[in-house]
Amino acid sequence: MKKTKALLAGAAVAACALLWAACTHGAQLASGGTAIDPDDIAGVVTGASGPEAGVWVIAETNDLPTKFAKIVVTDDQGRYLLPDLPPASYDVWVRGYGLVDSPRQRAAPGTTLNLRASPAPNPRAAAEYYPAGYWFSLLRVPAESEFPGTGPEGNGINPAFKSQAEYVRLVKNNACLGCHQMGSKGTRELHPALGTFESSEKAWERRLQVGQVGGAMIGTVHQMGMPRTLRMFADWTDRIAAGEVPPAPPRPQGIERNVVITLWDWADPRAYLHDLVSTDRRNPTVNANGPLYAVLEASADYLPVLDPNTHTASRVPVTVRDPNTPPAAPQQVAVPSPYWGTEAIWTSRANVHNPMFDETGRVWLTSRVRPPDNPAFCKAGSSHPSARLFPLNASNRHVAVYDPRTKEMKHVATCFGTHHLMFAEDANRTLWLSGGGPVVGWVNTRLWDQTGDEERAQGWTALVLDANGNGRRDDYVEPNAPLDPTKDKRLQPGQYGGGPYALAPAPDGSVWGTMFGFPGAIFRLSPGANPPETALTEVFELPMRDGRPVEGFSPRGGDVDRNGVYWAALASGHMASFDRRKCRGPLNGPAATGQHCPEGWSFYAEPLPQLGNVTSAGSGEGSYYTWVDQFNTLGLGENVPINTGNQSEGLLVLKDGRWVVLRVPYPMGFYTKWLDGRIDDPNAGWKGRGLWASISTRTPYHMEGGKGTTSKAIRFQLRPDPLAR
């Protein structure tokens, strides 16, 4: 009997050995028992008290055609594994909350590298690694008791602001955060090159006038009320200079430790990216393993291109049809920048704002192709179906399309302005576009491909509410006119503080979008059978009670899921969802005032500390955009909404009502305006999926590294565990 047990035990050991050999073929064991491949680096991170859990290990190299880095998180035993590193020599170091960066060590793939964490000597040293939003939370917004404002001779706040929330929306993503972070080292400190001033308020007044868009920045401060706003910012930077530090962020937990972040340099230090595209939104397997394309908005006239397989960054020139197309940004610098002096670093005429792939692999762009004045077919007296109903005299941005196979760029001169673009799931491959001011526009790309006729292929519609509730589009009254029971009513998007924004076609054929302002709104456009004649709109405002927001307010970017639920990023520091199916009352007619479906809204406060003096719901975050992962490209399921986390320096994933923060710890200053999910291989597990984003701040010189830092293309992937190869 003992002999039989011994034989069985020996057989079991042999079987286990064979199984281990099969599973670790070509691998070796690193410290902590981690198996690594020849293209991995692994080891254990320890500190004074033992293993360091939830800290980042960063590997970076300049040996490839463009700078490359990969970042992972340690598990609860301090173990890490950097997978799939291209052959190169890497600098490897540890970064984490409560630490300062460890000394960089050189390593090659296929090796074990144990690392020693470096504890921060004091709270200020530790806080240098906190995301911008934690520093921003030290800002003390004027208290609710200071509203309404009483003007420059009173409390210094513009009397137009009746509540704190109205003021906060401009401090957040409806103004300041719409272009760059607040709380980065470049904003929480006053640059010495600004000069010497009698007060920090005077220094801020100077700071807000510098560079090519100084006029816009100081104009916003005038709108808010310059005396009180300058005092607010001066108090913030003075307290930080005196040693005040924010609360510490939590280290990554749970799923957050499974993230693998890969970064490549592209573009150039003078240009800023708006966003990138990797695939067709309707089918995320298009362009699998292919190059990525980005746009540089007002800064430069080329498309940055990244081939992630060869680690090569290149450029595609962006052309305009009319050489008289003017530059998008002022070409004179009235007040010198501390970084660039009087050099006008932004030179674009095309002013490309957004890219989008179609099903054939072409890249469509919202792009200037000519000066603003429209041709006759767009204007009054034209027989064009859309011009007959709503003529347009000018458009400041149009459409271009680049074909990577032919290397050719073509232009579509639209009558309506363009900003964001997205394809519908219809037979005409309709490209819907926001940015038209009082209208929403579209291009029938199937017809354009067949005929090349840009006049016939385009259309646009005013936003018309079915105010009489009869279910069809009728003659309408203008926005400021009283209701007429026999007519509909035109919605003027400007009454919400901006035109239609963030268009997202839904699977049912409707098109959703946001409207800026306070409290702001979202809208649903139903094109009908024969747009524009049949196009009708519904509008849903953020809920108000007694002139104050019920919870969230002022949307910016948004997206729709496969169920027709619209998700949006709010200036209040929320992600919001609106489910039209929950509405209990009429969706049209005289009672559909915009405040008619509060039950459709749900709010999720983003995970950052709240701003000082703000006691209402929300947080100090103010994400630029919400993007919905309709097809499970990340690996957390379908229809998962994700906020851009511009103050959190990471993507904010809302999974089952709880936040998963995919933070980018290096370089500090991650700020993106869009993301894109692609499936390179549906059968390859986590390695075949991922999200793509870029660093999109208008001020890349505010990032870690300062002047000379360029944008990054960034891939986010989720492993099943922190040590998966």
C-alpha positions in Angstrom: 0.0 0.0 0.0 2.8 2.4 0.9 4.5 1.5 -2.4 1.4 2.3 -4.3 1.0 5.7 -2.6 4.6 6.5 -3.4 4.2 5.6 -7.0 1.0 7.7 -7.2 2.8 10.6 -5.5 5.7 10.3 -7.9 3.4 10.3 -10.9 1.6 13.4 -9.6 4.9 15.2 -9.2 5.9 14.2 -12.7 2.6 15.4 -14.1 2.9 18.7 -12.3 6.4 19.1 -13.7 5.2 18.4 -17.2 2.4 20.9 -16.8 4.7 23.6 -15.4 7.1 23.0 -18.3 4.3 23.4 -20.8 3.0 26.5 -19.3 6.4 28.2 -18.9 8.0 27.1 -22.1 10.7 29.7 -23.0 10.2 31.4 -19.6 12.4 31.7 -16.5 11.4 32.5 -12.9 11.9 35.9 -11.5 11.9 36.9 -7.8 8.7 36.0 -6.1 8.1 33.0 -8.4 7.0 35.1 -11.4 7.5 33.4 -14.7 8.9 35.7 -17.4 9.4 35.4 -21.2 12.5 36.7 -23.0 10.7 40.0 -23.7 9.6 40.6 -20.1 11.2 42.4 -17.1 10.0 41.3 -13.7 10.9 41.5 -10.0 9.8 42.7 -6.6 9.5 46.3 -5.3 10.3 46.6 -1.6 10.4 49.5 0.8 11.4 50.1 4.4 8.3 48.1 5.6 8.5 45.3 3.1 6.7 44.8 -0.3 5.3 48.0 -1.9 1.8 47.2 -3.3 0.0 49.4 -5.8 3.0 51.4 -7.0 4.0 51.9 -10.6 7.1 50.4 -12.4 8.1 52.4 -15.4 10.4 51.2 -18.2 11.5 53.8 -20.8 13.9 53.7 -23.8 15.2 56.0 -26.5 16.7 53.1 -28.5 13.6 52.7 -30.8 12.6 55.0 -33.7 10.5 57.1 -31.2 10.7 57.2 -27.4 8.8 54.3 -25.9 7.7 53.5 -22.4 5.6 50.9 -20.6 4.1 51.1 -17.1 2.6 48.4 -14.8 1.4 48.3 -11.2 2.7 46.0 -8.4 0.5 43.4 -6.8 -0.2 43.0 -3.1 3.2 41.3 -2.7 5.1 44.0 -4.5 5.6 41.9 -7.6 5.6 43.4 -11.0 5.9 42.2 -14.6 6.5 44.4 -17.6 5.4 42.3 -20.6 6.2 42.3 -24.3 9.0 44.8 -24.4 10.7 45.5 -27.7 14.4 44.7 -27.8 16.2 47.7 -26.3 18.0 48.9 -23.1 15.5 50.4 -20.6 15.6 52.8 -17.7 13.4 51.2 -15.0 12.2 53.0 -11.8 9.4 53.1 -9.2 6.9 55.8 -8.7 4.1 55.8 -6.2 2.1 57.8 -3.7 4.1 58.3 -0.5 7.3 57.9 -2.5 9.7 59.9 -4.6 11.1 58.3 -7.8 13.6 55.6 -7.2 17.0 55.7 -8.9 16.7 54.6 -12.5 18.3 51.2 -13.3 19.3 49.8 -16.6 17.8 46.5 -17.7 17.1 44.5 -20.8 14.1 42.3 -21.6 14.4 38.7 -20.2 15.9 39.8 -16.9 14.9 39.9 -13.3 15.2 43.3 -11.7 14.3 43.9 -8.0 13.7 47.5 -7.1 13.9 49.5 -3.9 11.3 52.2 -3.4 12.4 55.6 -2.1 10.1 57.1 0.6 9.2 60.7 0.4 11.1 62.8 3.0 8.1 65.0 3.7 4.5 65.6 2.6 5.5 68.3 0.1 7.9 66.0 -1.7 5.2 63.3 -1.8 2.6 65.7 -3.2 4.8 66.6 -6.2 3.6 63.3 -7.7 -0.1 63.8 -7.1 -2.5 64.3 -10.1 -3.3 68.0 -10.9 -6.9 67.6 -9.6 -5.7 67.1 -6.1 -3.8 70.4 -6.2 -6.8 72.0 -7.9 -9.0 71.0 -5.0 -7.1 73.6 -2.9 -8.7 76.4 -5.0 -11.3 78.3 -3.0 -14.2 79.2 -5.3 -16.3 82.3 -4.1 -18.8 81.0 -1.6 -22.4 80.6 -2.5 -23.2 83.6 -0.2 -21.2 85.8 -2.7 -23.8 85.3 -5.4 -25.3 86.9 -7.3 -22.3 89.0 -8.1 -22.4 92.7 -7.5 -19.8 93.8 -10.1 -16.4 95.6 -10.0 -17.6 98.2 -7.5 -19.0 95.5 -5.3 -17.7 92.0 -4.7 -15.9 91.8 -8.1 -18.1 89.0 -9.5 -20.1 89.7 -12.7 -23.8 90.3 -11.8 -24.7 87.9 -14.6 -23.7 85.0 -12.3 -26.6 84.3 -10.0 -25.2 81.2 -8.4 -21.9 79.5 -7.5 -22.6 76.7 -10.0 -22.8 79.1 -12.9 -19.4 80.5 -12.0 -17.9 77.0 -11.4 -18.8 75.9 -14.9 -16.4 78.4 -16.4 -13.6 77.5 -13.9 -14.2 73.9 -15.1 -14.7 72.2 -18.5 -16.9 74.9 -20.1 -13.8 77.2 -20.2 -10.5 76.7 -18.3 -10.4 72.9 -18.2 -11.6 72.7 -21.8 -8.1 73.5 -23.0 -5.6 72.4 -20.3 -5.3 71.1 -16.8 -5.5 73.3 -13.7 -3.3 72.2 -10.8 -0.3 71.0 -12.9 3.0 72.3 -11.8 2.9 74.8 -14.7 -0.4 76.3 -13.4 -0.1 76.0 -9.6 3.1 78.0 -9.6 3.9 81.4 -11.1 6.6 81.1 -13.7 9.7 83.3 -12.8 9.9 84.4 -16.5 6.6 86.3 -16.0 8.6 88.9 -14.2 8.2 90.6 -10.8 4.9 92.1 -9.7 3.5 94.0 -6.7 1.1 91.2 -6.0 0.1 87.7 -7.1 -3.1 89.2 -8.5 -1.1 91.3 -10.9 1.1 88.3 -11.8 -2.1 86.3 -12.7 -3.4 89.2 -14.7 -0.2 89.1 -16.7 -0.2 85.3 -17.0 -3.7 85.2 -18.4 -2.7 87.5 -21.3 0.4 85.6 -22.6 0.7 83.7 -25.8 -1.4 83.3 -28.9 -4.7 82.8 -27.0 -4.1 85.3 -24.2 -6.9 87.4 -25.4 -9.4 84.5 -25.0 -8.1 83.7 -21.5 -8.3 87.2 -20.1 -11.7 87.6 -21.9 -13.1 84.7 -19.9 -11.8 86.2 -16.7 -13.5 89.5 -17.6 -16.7 87.6 -18.2 -16.5 86.0 -14.7 -15.5 89.2 -13.0 -11.8 90.1 -13.0 -11.2 91.4 -9.5 -12.7 88.4 -7.6 -11.4 85.8 -10.1 -7.8 87.1 -9.9 -8.1 87.2 -6.1 -9.2 83.5 -6.2 -6.3 82.4 -8.3 -3.8 84.5 -6.4 -4.9 83.1 -3.1 -4.5 79.6 -4.5 -1.0 79.9 -5.7 0.1 82.0 -2.6 -1.1 79.2 -0.3 0.7 76.6 -2.3 3.9 78.6 -2.4 3.6 78.9 1.4 3.6 75.1 1.7 0.0 73.9 1.6 -0.4 70.5 0.1 -3.5 68.5 -1.0 -4.8 65.2 0.5 -3.1 62.1 -0.7 -4.7 60.0 -3.5 -5.3 56.3 -2.9 -2.9 53.9 -4.6 -4.4 51.6 -7.3 -6.6 48.8 -6.0 -8.2 45.7 -7.5 -8.7 45.9 -11.3 -6.6 49.1 -11.4 -3.5 47.0 -10.7 -4.1 45.0 -13.9 -3.5 47.9 -16.3 -0.7 47.9 -18.8 0.1 51.3 -20.2 2.2 51.8 -23.3 3.4 55.2 -24.5 5.0 56.4 -27.7 6.2 60.0 -28.6 4.8 61.7 -31.6 4.1 65.1 -33.0 6.4 67.9 -31.8 6.8 70.2 -28.8 5.2 73.2 -30.5 2.1 71.4 -31.5 -0.8 70.2 -29.3 -3.0 67.2 -30.3 -6.8 67.4 -30.1 -7.3 63.6 -30.4 -6.6 60.4 -32.3 -8.4 57.6 -34.1 -7.5 53.9 -34.3 -10.5 52.2 -35.9 -14.1 52.5 -37.2 -16.3 53.3 -34.2 -19.1 51.0 -35.6 -16.7 48.1 -36.1 -13.6 48.2 -33.8 -11.8 45.4 -35.8 -11.3 47.8 -38.8 -7.6 48.8 -39.1 -6.6 46.0 -36.8 -2.9 46.4 -35.8 -2.7 49.3 -38.1 -1.4 52.9 -37.7 -3.0 55.5 -35.6 -3.8 59.1 -36.8 -4.1 62.3 -34.8 -5.0 65.9 -35.4 -3.3 69.1 -34.3 -6.2 71.5 -34.4 -5.0 75.1 -34.7 -1.3 74.2 -34.1 0.0 72.5 -37.2 -1.1 71.2 -40.6 -0.1 67.6 -40.5 -1.6 64.4 -39.1 0.8 62.6 -36.6 0.9 58.9 -37.5 2.1 56.1 -35.2 2.8 52.6 -36.3 2.8 50.7 -33.0 4.4 47.6 -34.6 7.5 49.3 -35.7 7.5 52.1 -33.1 7.7 54.6 -35.8 6.1 58.1 -35.8 5.6 59.9 -39.1 3.4 62.7 -40.6 0.8 63.2 -43.3 0.5 66.8 -44.6 -3.0 68.3 -44.3 -4.0 70.3 -47.3 -6.6 73.0 -48.0 -8.5 73.6 -51.3 -8.1 77.3 -51.3 -4.6 78.8 -50.6 -6.3 81.9 -49.2 -7.6 80.0 -46.2 -6.4 82.1 -43.2 -4.5 80.8 -40.1 -6.7 79.6 -37.3 -4.8 81.3 -34.5 -3.5 84.9 -34.2 -0.1 85.2 -35.8 1.1 88.0 -33.5 1.8 87.5 -29.8 0.8 90.6 -27.9 2.2 89.5 -24.5 5.3 87.2 -24.6 4.9 83.6 -23.3 7.4 82.5 -20.6 8.0 79.4 -22.7 8.0 80.7 -26.3 8.4 84.5 -26.1 6.9 86.2 -29.0 7.1 83.2 -31.3 3.8 82.3 -32.9 4.1 78.5 -32.5 0.6 77.7 -33.9 0.4 78.0 -37.6 -2.4 75.8 -38.9 -4.8 77.0 -41.6 -6.8 73.7 -41.8 -7.6 73.7 -38.1 -8.3 70.0 -38.0 -10.4 69.2 -35.0 -11.5 65.5 -35.1 -10.6 62.3 -37.0 -12.8 59.3 -37.6 -12.2 56.0 -39.6 -14.8 54.7 -42.0 -15.4 51.0 -42.9 -12.8 51.1 -45.8 -10.0 52.5 -43.6 -10.2 56.1 -44.7 -9.7 58.9 -42.2 -12.4 61.6 -42.2 -11.6 64.9 -40.6 -13.4 68.1 -39.6 -11.1 70.5 -41.4 -11.0 73.9 -43.0 -10.7 73.7 -46.8 -11.5 77.3 -47.8 -12.3 80.7 -46.4 -15.6 81.1 -44.5 -17.8 82.7 -47.1 -20.2 80.1 -48.5 -21.0 79.5 -52.2 -24.4 80.5 -53.6 -26.0 77.1 -53.2 -25.8 77.4 -49.4 -27.5 80.8 -49.2 -31.0 82.3 -49.6 -32.4 81.8 -53.0 -30.8 78.4 -53.5 -32.8 75.4 -54.6 -30.8 73.1 -52.2 -33.3 71.4 -49.9 -31.6 72.5 -46.7 -30.8 76.0 -47.9 -34.5 76.5 -48.8 -35.4 75.9 -45.2 -32.4 77.4 -43.4 -29.8 79.2 -45.6 -26.3 79.6 -44.3 -23.9 82.4 -45.3 -20.6 81.1 -43.7 -18.9 78.1 -42.4 -15.6 78.1 -40.5 -14.6 74.5 -40.8 -15.6 71.8 -43.3 -14.6 68.1 -44.1 -11.6 66.4 -45.5 -10.8 62.7 -46.0 -7.5 60.9 -46.3 -7.0 57.5 -47.9 -3.9 55.7 -46.6 -3.9 53.4 -49.6 -3.7 56.1 -52.3 -2.0 58.7 -50.0 -4.6 61.2 -51.3 -6.5 63.8 -49.3 -9.8 65.1 -50.7 -12.1 67.9 -49.5 -15.8 68.4 -49.0 -16.7 72.1 -48.6 -19.7 72.1 -46.3 -22.2 75.0 -46.0 -22.4 74.3 -42.2 -19.5 74.5 -39.7 -18.0 71.3 -38.4 -16.5 70.3 -35.1 -17.1 66.7 -34.1 -18.0 63.9 -36.5 -19.4 60.4 -36.2 -20.8 57.8 -38.7 -24.3 56.4 -38.4 -25.1 52.8 -38.9 -27.2 53.3 -42.0 -27.1 52.4 -45.7 -25.9 55.9 -46.7 -22.9 55.7 -44.3 -24.1 59.1 -43.1 -21.5 61.2 -41.4 -23.1 63.5 -38.8 -21.3 66.6 -37.8 -21.7 69.2 -35.0 -20.2 72.7 -35.0 -22.8 74.3 -37.3 -24.0 76.8 -34.8 -27.8 76.8 -35.2 -27.9 73.6 -37.3 -26.7 70.0 -37.3 -25.2 68.8 -40.6 -24.5 65.6 -42.4 -22.7 64.1 -45.4 -24.1 61.2 -47.4 -20.7 59.5 -47.9 -22.2 56.8 -50.1 -23.6 59.4 -52.5 -20.4 61.4 -52.4 -18.3 58.3 -53.2 -20.5 57.5 -56.1 -20.8 61.0 -57.6 -18.2 63.3 -56.0 -21.0 65.9 -55.8 -20.5 67.7 -52.5 -23.6 69.9 -53.0 -26.0 66.9 -53.3 -24.2 64.8 -50.7 -24.6 67.3 -47.8 -27.5 68.5 -45.8 -28.3 70.3 -42.6 -31.3 71.1 -40.4 -32.3 73.6 -37.7 -33.3 72.1 -34.4 -37.1 72.2 -34.4 -39.1 71.2 -31.4 -42.5 69.5 -32.0 -44.1 72.3 -29.8 -47.7 71.6 -30.9 -47.3 67.9 -30.2 -48.8 66.6 -33.5 -45.9 64.3 -34.3 -44.8 66.0 -37.5 -42.6 69.0 -38.5 -44.6 72.2 -39.2 -43.8 75.8 -39.7 -42.2 77.1 -36.6 -41.8 80.2 -34.5 -38.4 81.6 -33.7 -36.6 80.9 -30.4 -37.7 84.1 -28.6 -41.3 84.1 -29.9 -44.2 82.9 -27.8 -45.6 79.5 -28.5 -48.2 79.2 -31.3 -50.6 76.2 -30.9 -50.5 75.7 -34.7 -46.8 75.7 -35.1 -43.5 74.2 -33.9 -40.6 76.1 -32.3 -37.0 76.4 -33.4 -34.5 75.8 -30.7 -31.5 78.2 -30.6 -28.6 76.2 -29.2 -26.9 79.5 -28.3 -29.4 80.0 -25.6 -27.6 77.3 -23.7 -24.2 78.9 -24.3 -23.1 77.1 -27.5 -24.1 75.2 -30.6 -24.8 71.5 -30.9 -21.8 69.5 -29.6 -20.6 65.9 -29.1 -22.9 64.3 -31.7 -23.4 60.6 -31.3 -25.7 58.6 -33.7 -27.7 55.9 -31.8 -28.5 52.4 -33.2 -32.1 53.4 -33.6 -31.2 56.2 -36.2 -31.5 59.1 -33.8 -28.6 61.5 -33.2 -27.8 62.8 -29.7 -25.7 65.7 -28.6 -25.0 68.2 -25.8 -25.5 72.0 -25.5 -23.1 74.1 -23.3 -24.3 76.6 -20.8 -26.2 76.6 -17.5 -27.8 74.3 -16.6 -27.0 73.0 -20.1 -28.9 70.4 -22.0 -28.8 67.3 -24.2 -30.8 66.9 -27.3 -32.2 64.0 -29.5 -32.6 64.6 -33.2 -34.8 62.3 -35.1 -34.0 62.8 -38.8 -37.3 61.2 -40.1 -37.8 59.8 -43.6 -36.8 62.9 -45.5 -34.5 65.3 -43.6 -34.5 68.2 -43.3 -38.2 68.4 -43.9 -39.0 65.6 -41.4 -36.3 66.3 -38.8 -37.6 66.9 -35.2 -35.7 67.5 -32.0 -36.3 66.8 -28.3 -34.3 68.7 -25.6 -33.7 67.7 -22.0 -32.2 70.1 -19.6 -30.2 69.2 -16.5 -32.8 69.3 -13.7 -33.2 72.5 -11.7 -35.1 73.4 -8.5 -35.7 77.0 -7.4 -33.0 78.2 -9.8 -30.3 75.8 -8.5 -29.2 72.4 -10.0 -30.8 69.4 -8.4 -27.3 67.7 -8.7 -25.2 68.0 -11.8 -25.0 70.8 -14.4 -23.4 71.9 -17.6 -22.4 69.0 -20.0 -19.5 69.0 -22.4 -18.6 65.8 -24.3 -21.0 62.8 -24.4 -21.7 59.5 -26.1 -24.6 57.1 -26.5 -24.7 53.4 -25.7 -26.2 50.5 -27.6 -29.5 50.9 -25.6 -29.9 54.6 -26.5 -28.8 55.9 -23.1 -26.8 59.1 -23.4 -23.8 59.7 -21.1 -22.1 63.0 -20.6 -19.3 64.7 -18.7 -20.5 67.6 -16.5 -18.7 70.7 -15.2 -20.1 69.8 -11.8 -17.7 66.9 -11.6 -20.1 64.2 -12.5 -20.7 61.7 -15.2 -24.4 61.8 -16.0 -26.6 59.4 -17.9 -30.0 60.1 -19.5 -32.4 57.3 -20.2 -35.3 58.5 -22.3 -37.2 55.3 -21.6 -37.7 56.4 -18.0 -39.6 59.6 -19.0 -43.2 59.5 -17.6 -44.7 62.5 -19.3 -45.1 63.7 -22.9 -41.8 64.0 -24.8 -43.2 66.7 -27.1 -45.9 69.4 -27.1 -46.2 72.6 -25.0 -45.4 70.8 -21.7 -42.0 69.5 -23.0 -40.1 72.6 -21.7 -36.7 70.9 -21.3 -37.4 70.3 -17.5 -40.0 67.7 -18.3 -38.0 64.5 -17.6 -35.9 64.8 -14.4 -36.5 61.1 -13.8 -34.4 60.2 -16.8 -31.2 61.5 -15.2 -28.7 59.7 -13.0 -25.5 61.2 -11.6 -22.1 59.7 -10.6 -19.7 62.0 -8.8 -16.2 61.6 -10.2 -13.5 60.5 -7.8 -11.6 63.7 -6.9 -11.8 65.9 -3.8 -14.3 68.8 -4.1 -13.1 72.4 -4.7 -12.9 74.7 -1.7 -16.1 76.5 -0.6 -18.2 74.2 -2.8 -20.7 72.2 -0.7 -22.9 70.9 -3.5 -22.6 67.4 -5.0 -19.9 66.6 -7.5 -16.1 66.9 -7.3 -13.1 68.9 -8.4 -13.0 66.9 -11.7 -14.4 68.3 -14.9 -13.9 65.7 -17.6 -13.8 66.9 -21.2 -15.6 63.9 -22.7 -17.5 60.8 -22.0 -16.9 57.8 -24.4 -18.9 54.6 -24.3 -17.1 51.3 -24.9 -20.0 49.8 -26.9 -18.1 46.7 -28.0 -16.0 45.7 -25.0 -12.7 46.8 -26.5 -11.2 47.3 -23.0 -12.3 44.0 -21.5 -14.8 45.2 -18.8 -17.9 44.5 -20.8 -20.1 46.2 -23.4 -21.6 49.7 -23.0 -19.2 50.7 -20.2 -18.9 54.5 -20.1 -15.5 56.1 -19.6 -14.7 59.7 -18.7 -11.5 61.4 -19.9 -10.5 62.2 -16.3 -8.6 65.4 -17.2 -7.9 66.4 -13.7 -7.4 62.9 -12.5 -4.6 62.2 -15.1 -6.2 59.0 -16.1 -9.3 57.4 -17.6 -12.3 57.1 -15.3 -14.2 53.9 -16.0 -17.7 53.5 -14.5 -18.1 49.7 -14.0 -21.3 48.6 -12.3 -21.7 52.0 -10.6 -18.2 52.1 -9.2 -15.1 53.9 -10.5 -12.0 52.2 -11.9 -9.2 54.8 -12.3 -6.7 53.9 -15.0 -4.1 56.5 -14.0 -1.1 57.5 -16.2 1.6 58.4 -13.6 4.3 59.3 -16.1 4.7 61.8 -17.5 2.6 63.8 -15.0 0.1 65.9 -16.9 -1.9 63.3 -18.8 -4.9 65.1 -20.3 -6.9 63.6 -23.1 -10.0 64.8 -25.1 -11.1 61.6 -26.6 -10.4 57.9 -26.6 -10.9 55.1 -29.0 -11.2 51.3 -28.5 -9.8 48.8 -31.0 -9.9 45.0 -31.2 -6.7 43.8 -33.0 -7.4 40.1 -32.4 -10.6 38.9 -30.8 -9.0 35.6 -30.0 -5.9 36.9 -28.3 -7.4 37.7 -24.9 -6.3 40.9 -23.3 -3.4 41.4 -25.7 -5.8 41.7 -28.6 -7.8 44.5 -27.1 -7.2 48.0 -25.8 -8.1 51.7 -25.6 -6.1 54.4 -27.3 -5.7 58.0 -26.2 -3.4 60.9 -26.7 -2.1 63.7 -24.5 -4.3 66.6 -25.7 -3.5 69.6 -23.5 -2.9 72.8 -25.4 0.1 73.4 -23.1 2.3 70.3 -23.4 5.1 72.4 -21.8 3.1 72.4 -18.6 3.6 68.6 -18.4 6.4 66.8 -16.6 9.6 67.5 -18.6 8.6 71.1 -19.4 9.4 72.9 -22.6 10.5 70.3 -25.2 8.0 67.7 -24.1 5.8 66.3 -26.9 2.5 64.5 -26.9 2.2 60.8 -26.5 0.0 58.1 -28.1 -1.1 55.8 -25.2 -2.6 52.3 -25.2 -4.4 51.0 -22.1 -4.8 47.3 -21.7 -6.3 45.2 -18.9 -4.7 41.9 -17.9 -6.5 39.3 -15.9 -4.0 39.9 -13.1 -1.0 42.1 -12.4 1.5 39.4 -13.4 -0.1 38.1 -16.6 2.3 37.7 -19.5 
